[in-house]
């Protein structure tokens, strides 16, 4: 089994190790020259724009970031049956207005 890990920041270290422990081949997608996983484990990484050419692998990003949005988008386009993230509940709990600093009108 192969999984495309979208972005390889330090927060993706534990998920990467989990995949390796379970004998799942990982294909790393990250544009950064300072990619954490690439440096730490001497991995080859593909540019994010090359995701389009990988049609038959599931894409995953363990963080709720650009990588998760790209993963959900391309999994849906490629008709790969995986659950997409639903953030409605998350957005209700972590409402930005709650974290708005009224004195500076900046989101903390």
GUNULUM-368333 format. One record per residue: x, y, z of N, C-alpha, C in turn. Coordinates in pm, whole numbers, plus 50000, padded with zeros to 5 digits. Example, Ala and Ser with C-alpha at 12.3 -4.5 7.8 and 13.67 -1.06 7.14 Angstrom:
BEGIN
{doba {51319, 49431, 50780}, {51230, 49550, 50780}, {51320, 49670, 50780}},
{doba {51285, 49775, 50708}, {51367, 49894, 50714}, {51290, 50003, 50787}},
REM end
This chain:
BEGIN
{doba {50085, 49882, 50000}, {50000, 50000, 50000}, {50089, 50124, 50000}},
{doba {50044, 50226, 49930}, {50116, 50353, 49925}, {50025, 50465, 49973}},
{doba {50086, 50561, 50041}, {50015, 50681, 50082}, {50101, 50801, 50047}},
{doba {50038, 50903, 49992}, {50107, 51028, 49965}, {50093, 51119, 50084}},
{doba {50202, 51149, 50150}, {50202, 51239, 50265}, {50223, 51380, 50213}},
{doba {50122, 51464, 50229}, {50126, 51598, 50172}, {50181, 51694, 50276}},
{doba {50293, 51749, 50245}, {50381, 51834, 50326}, {50454, 51750, 50430}},
{doba {50570, 51794, 50465}, {50655, 51713, 50553}, {50716, 51793, 50665}},
{doba {50634, 51871, 50731}, {50681, 51951, 50843}, {50705, 51867, 50967}},
{doba {50754, 51930, 51072}, {50787, 51855, 51193}, {50665, 51793, 51259}},
{doba {50547, 51849, 51235}, {50425, 51792, 51293}, {50384, 51664, 51222}},
{doba {50449, 51633, 51112}, {50418, 51511, 51039}, {50515, 51398, 51071}},
{doba {50605, 51421, 51165}, {50703, 51319, 51200}, {50637, 51194, 51258}},
{doba {50552, 51209, 51357}, {50486, 51093, 51419}, {50396, 51018, 51321}},
{doba {50316, 51088, 51241}, {50238, 51015, 51140}, {50327, 50940, 51041}},
{doba {50439, 51000, 51003}, {50532, 50933, 50912}, {50585, 50805, 50976}},
{doba {50625, 50813, 51102}, {50676, 50694, 51172}, {50568, 50587, 51187}},
{doba {50445, 50629, 51211}, {50332, 50536, 51219}, {50316, 50460, 51088}},
{doba {50322, 50532, 50976}, {50308, 50468, 50846}, {50423, 50370, 50820}},
{doba {50544, 50409, 50854}, {50660, 50322, 50834}, {50652, 50196, 50921}},
{doba {50607, 50213, 51046}, {50592, 50096, 51135}, {50492, 49996, 51080}},
{doba {50394, 50046, 51006}, {50290, 49959, 50950}, {50319, 49918, 50806}},
{doba {50445, 49932, 50766}, {50492, 49889, 50634}, {50413, 49950, 50519}},
{doba {50381, 50077, 50532}, {50312, 50150, 50426}, {50414, 50240, 50358}},
{doba {50425, 50226, 50227}, {50520, 50307, 50152}, {50470, 50452, 50148}},
{doba {50559, 50544, 50178}, {50523, 50685, 50185}, {50587, 50761, 50069}},
{doba {50504, 50837, 49998}, {50552, 50927, 49895}, {50532, 51067, 49950}},
{doba {50639, 51143, 49961}, {50635, 51275, 50025}, {50619, 51385, 49921}},
{doba {50524, 51475, 49948}, {50501, 51592, 49862}, {50526, 51718, 49946}},
{doba {50624, 51795, 49908}, {50653, 51920, 49978}, {50738, 52009, 49889}},
{doba {50706, 52137, 49884}, {50781, 52232, 49801}, {50902, 52291, 49871}},
{doba {50904, 52285, 50002}, {51006, 52355, 50078}, {51143, 52288, 50067}},
{doba {51244, 52370, 50052}, {51381, 52316, 50052}, {51424, 52280, 50194}},
{doba {51350, 52330, 50293}, {51380, 52300, 50434}, {51284, 52195, 50492}},
{doba {51230, 52111, 50406}, {51134, 52009, 50447}, {51193, 51923, 50560}},
{doba {51126, 51920, 50672}, {51174, 51851, 50792}, {51195, 51701, 50766}},
{doba {51095, 51634, 50712}, {51105, 51489, 50690}, {51212, 51456, 50587}},
{doba {51225, 51539, 50486}, {51326, 51516, 50384}, {51466, 51519, 50446}},
{doba {51490, 51618, 50531}, {51622, 51631, 50593}, {51647, 51522, 50697}},
{doba {51548, 51497, 50780}, {51567, 51403, 50891}, {51587, 51260, 50843}},
{doba {51510, 51219, 50742}, {51514, 51079, 50699}, {51574, 51062, 50560}},
{doba {51630, 51167, 50505}, {51693, 51164, 50374}, {51598, 51109, 50267}},
{doba {51478, 51166, 50264}, {51374, 51122, 50171}, {51376, 51206, 50044}},
{doba {51328, 51147, 49937}, {51303, 51224, 49815}, {51163, 51283, 49827}},
{doba {51148, 51404, 49784}, {51015, 51463, 49787}, {50979, 51515, 49649}},
{doba {50849, 51514, 49623}, {50796, 51566, 49498}, {50736, 51703, 49525}},
{doba {50732, 51786, 49424}, {50667, 51917, 49436}, {50516, 51897, 49447}},
{doba {50449, 51991, 49512}, {50305, 51980, 49530}, {50230, 51975, 49398}},
{doba {50281, 52047, 49296}, {50211, 52047, 49168}, {50216, 51910, 49100}},
{doba {50307, 51823, 49141}, {50316, 51690, 49080}, {50213, 51592, 49136}},
{doba {50135, 51634, 49236}, {50030, 51547, 49291}, {49935, 51503, 49180}},
{doba {49912, 51591, 49083}, {49818, 51560, 48974}, {49853, 51432, 48901}},
{doba {49981, 51400, 48892}, {50023, 51283, 48815}, {50012, 51152, 48893}},
{doba {49983, 51158, 49022}, {49967, 51037, 49105}, {49817, 51010, 49119}},
{doba {49767, 50920, 49038}, {49621, 50898, 49032}, {49570, 50789, 49126}},
{doba {49652, 50691, 49159}, {49600, 50574, 49229}, {49650, 50561, 49373}},
{doba {49690, 50670, 49434}, {49731, 50662, 49574}, {49644, 50755, 49657}},
{doba {49625, 50714, 49781}, {49552, 50800, 49874}, {49648, 50907, 49923}},
{doba {49598, 51028, 49932}, {49678, 51138, 49984}, {49632, 51171, 50124}},
{doba {49726, 51210, 50209}, {49692, 51237, 50348}, {49782, 51345, 50404}},
{doba {49723, 51432, 50483}, {49799, 51526, 50563}, {49738, 51524, 50702}},
{doba {49815, 51490, 50804}, {49760, 51476, 50938}, {49722, 51608, 51005}},
{doba {49768, 51718, 50953}, {49735, 51849, 51010}, {49625, 51914, 50928}},
{doba {49548, 51999, 50992}, {49442, 52072, 50922}, {49503, 52197, 50861}},
{doba {49565, 52180, 50744}, {49640, 52288, 50681}, {49623, 52280, 50531}},
{doba {49710, 52345, 50456}, {49705, 52340, 50310}, {49714, 52196, 50262}},
{doba {49797, 52117, 50325}, {49813, 51977, 50285}, {49683, 51898, 50294}},
{doba {49605, 51921, 50399}, {49479, 51848, 50413}, {49379, 51892, 50307}},
{doba {49377, 52020, 50275}, {49287, 52068, 50171}, {49325, 52008, 50036}},
{doba {49455, 52007, 50005}, {49500, 51947, 49879}, {49470, 51797, 49876}},
{doba {49492, 51729, 49986}, {49465, 51585, 49993}, {49318, 51556, 49966}},
{doba {49231, 51628, 50034}, {49088, 51607, 50015}, {49047, 51636, 49870}},
{doba {49099, 51744, 49815}, {49065, 51784, 49679}, {49105, 51677, 49578}},
{doba {49230, 51633, 49583}, {49277, 51535, 49485}, {49222, 51395, 49508}},
{doba {49195, 51358, 49633}, {49130, 51230, 49658}, {48991, 51228, 49595}},
{doba {48922, 51341, 49606}, {48788, 51350, 49548}, {48794, 51347, 49396}},
{doba {48886, 51423, 49336}, {48901, 51426, 49191}, {48934, 51287, 49137}},
{doba {49021, 51215, 49206}, {49064, 51082, 49162}, {48968, 50971, 49205}},
{doba {48853, 51009, 49261}, {48750, 50914, 49304}, {48803, 50811, 49402}},
{doba {48890, 50855, 49491}, {48940, 50766, 49595}, {48849, 50784, 49715}},
{doba {48792, 50675, 49760}, {48690, 50679, 49863}, {48752, 50692, 50002}},
{doba {48775, 50814, 50043}, {48821, 50843, 50178}, {48735, 50954, 50235}},
{doba {48726, 50959, 50364}, {48649, 51064, 50429}, {48724, 51196, 50419}},
{doba {48650, 51299, 50386}, {48711, 51433, 50384}, {48687, 51498, 50519}},
{doba {48764, 51597, 50547}, {48753, 51664, 50677}, {48630, 51753, 50678}},
{doba {48562, 51749, 50789}, {48448, 51838, 50809}, {48485, 51929, 50925}},
{doba {48487, 52057, 50897}, {48533, 52151, 50999}, {48420, 52231, 51062}},
{doba {48295, 52199, 51031}, {48184, 52275, 51088}, {48186, 52271, 51241}},
{doba {48202, 52151, 51297}, {48204, 52137, 51442}, {48325, 52209, 51500}},
{doba {48438, 52192, 51437}, {48561, 52258, 51482}, {48544, 52410, 51481}},
{doba {48485, 52463, 51376}, {48468, 52608, 51365}, {48371, 52662, 51470}},
{doba {48274, 52583, 51512}, {48182, 52628, 51617}, {48253, 52638, 51752}},
{doba {48340, 52540, 51780}, {48410, 52540, 51908}, {48518, 52647, 51911}},
{doba {48595, 52656, 51805}, {48705, 52751, 51801}, {48669, 52871, 51714}},
{doba {48566, 52939, 51755}, {48520, 53057, 51683}, {48625, 53167, 51692}},
{doba {48663, 53224, 51579}, {48766, 53326, 51577}, {48728, 53448, 51660}},
{doba {48599, 53474, 51671}, {48555, 53590, 51749}, {48593, 53575, 51897}},
{doba {48596, 53453, 51945}, {48631, 53429, 52086}, {48776, 53468, 52111}},
{doba {48860, 53445, 52012}, {49003, 53472, 52027}, {49042, 53610, 51977}},
{doba {48943, 53692, 51947}, {48971, 53827, 51898}, {49011, 53915, 52016}},
{doba {49125, 53976, 52004}, {49170, 54068, 52108}, {49106, 54203, 52081}},
{doba {49012, 54244, 52167}, {48934, 54364, 52141}, {49017, 54492, 52144}},
{doba {49129, 54491, 52215}, {49208, 54614, 52223}, {49287, 54641, 52095}},
{doba {49328, 54535, 52025}, {49405, 54555, 51903}, {49331, 54511, 51777}},
{doba {49215, 54446, 51795}, {49136, 54394, 51684}, {49216, 54299, 51595}},
{doba {49304, 54221, 51657}, {49379, 54120, 51585}, {49342, 53985, 51638}},
{doba {49341, 53888, 51550}, {49313, 53752, 51593}, {49439, 53693, 51652}},
{doba {49426, 53638, 51771}, {49541, 53580, 51841}, {49555, 53436, 51801}},
REM end
